[in-house]
């Protein structure tokens, strides 16, 4: 092959490579926007070791749980039903375990009456000085809301079913930080007001990042990184603590399959 042919072949190869590079640079599909506020899939948390599992199917299953206030329990077809006799008073039912700073908790919940009611999950609950919420030095609690929101224990709470008799059909969930009762986030609708279906609840606490899902839909998504909110000093993010289920006195719900995992 003479020099002229070699020169032409070299030019063709060069133009082909250059054209390919130019096409890639001008591609209409740029790389993902790394400034997006949505977490990337790699940042999603995953379940680690199972820390606690309770079917909540019988009185024996929850014999070591602690009821505060006049809540009564009945059990039917693998469900724990909770209500107040004659709708006397609000109540809180505490899991005896203390959970770490990072966890994923899941359970199923179903409204059994929809005329009125409100359900809350407390979590990361500890005494205001870091002691156990069951420390005998703390004032006794009987289900009165202010004892939990402005009293001697700290916690987060989320109201994920909101149809109180004095505020019917509110719908949306609220995340609050206690004991200052500070509203951190007004979320989306949790369990719909007039639902009589079974709902899957998932609570994620990853350090100061809190999420709650109902049937896979994200209802709460908040990072506790502002110690002072509306002039109120709410303090540092809460870490480990206990989980409790609260119902207002009009509520009749049933629960099952409460499980908590560490986060990998």
C-alpha positions, -999 to +999 in steps of 0.1 A: +000+000+000+015+033-011+019+064+011-011+081-004-035+052+005-020+051+040-026+088+044-063+085+032-069+056+056-055+075+085-078+105+077-109+083+076-101+067+109-094+100+125-126+116+113-146+085+125-132+087+160-136+125+162-172+122+150-180+097+177-165+119+204-185+149+192-217+129+192-212+119+228-205+154+239-236+167+222-258+138+235-294+149+244-292+126+275-269+144+300-258+126+332-282+126+362-285+159+381-266+153+413-281+184+429-316+169+429-333+170+463-346+135+459-323+108+476-305+086+451-313+049+453-279+042+468-288+065+497-319+046+505-318+027+538-322-010+541-332-034+568-304-050+589-307-072+619-342-079+632-343-062+667-378-070+678-408-090+664-443-093+679-473-107+662-496-089+687-520-118+683-526-127+719-525-113+754-494-133+760-476-116+731-479-081+748-479-092+784-447-071+790-460-040+773-471-011+795-506+006+792-510+041+805-545+053+807-577+032+806-571+014+773-585-021+770-572-049+747-591-077+731-578-102+706-595-116+675-582-136+645-546-127+650-552-090+658-548-069+689-578-045+693-574-014+714-601+010+727-612+029+757-642+016+778-672+039+771-647+063+754-635+073+788-600+085+783-570+086+759-543+059+764-507+050+754-494+014+750-456+012+752-433-015+738-409-025+766-378-024+743-355+005+738-346+010+702-314+026+688-309+058+669-314+041+636-343+017+629-371+007+606-403-002+623-433-017+605-468-027+616-503-031+602-532-010+615-569-010+607-597+014+619-627-005+633-649+026+635-646+058+615-669+083+632-640+097+653-605+088+664-568+097+663-538+074+664-502+084+672-469+067+673-443+080+698-407+071+692-372+079+705-389+084+739-368+090+769-369+109+802-359+146+798-326+139+815-319+107+795-335+082+819-359+055+809-395+066+805-403+040+832-379+054+857-398+056+890-385+091+897-406+104+868-442+116+874-469+090+867-487+093+834-524+084+828-529+091+791-533+129+794-517+143+763-498+171+779-479+146+801-463+133+769-460+165+749-450+191+775-441+169+805-410+150+818-403+129+787-388+137+753-399+121+721-410+125+685-446+117+676-465+113+643-503+114+641-510+091+611-548+089+615-565+122+623-602+124+628-606+137+664-641+146+676-631+182+681-612+184+648-630+160+624-615+148+591-582+166+595-566+139+574-530+150+572-503+137+594-482+158+618-447+153+631-440+169+664-411+171+688-417+169+725-416+181+753-420+214+735-449+201+713-432+217+683-447+211+649-418+200+627-438+191+596-473+190+584-474+160+562-497+144+537-528+124+545-520+092+564-547+066+569-578+082+551-605+093+575-632+069+565-610+039+556-620+005+570-591-012+553-559-028+566-529-004+562-492-010+562-472+015+583-435+020+580-415+043+603-379+051+595-355+069+618-320+073+604-302+095+629-321+129+625-339+119+593-375+108+599-399+092+574-433+076+577-450+057+549-486+044+547-491+017+522-458+027+505-468+063+502-444+088+519-464+108+544-436+124+565-401+132+554-381+155+577-346+161+588-343+175+624-314+199+619-329+232+632-327+233+670-345+266+672-379+267+655-402+298+657-382+310+686-384+277+705-352+258+714-361+222+708-326+209+715-305+184+697-321+156+676-333+127+698-315+094+694-325+061+711-357+055+730-390+036+732-419+033+708-455+036+719-490+036+703-514+063+714-551+066+708-576+093+716-606+080+736-629+078+706-606+055+687-611+018+680-582+003+660-566-030+656-529-038+652-507-067+643-472-078+632-450-051+648-414-056+637-383-034+642-350-038+623-316-021+626-305-001+596-276-015+575 
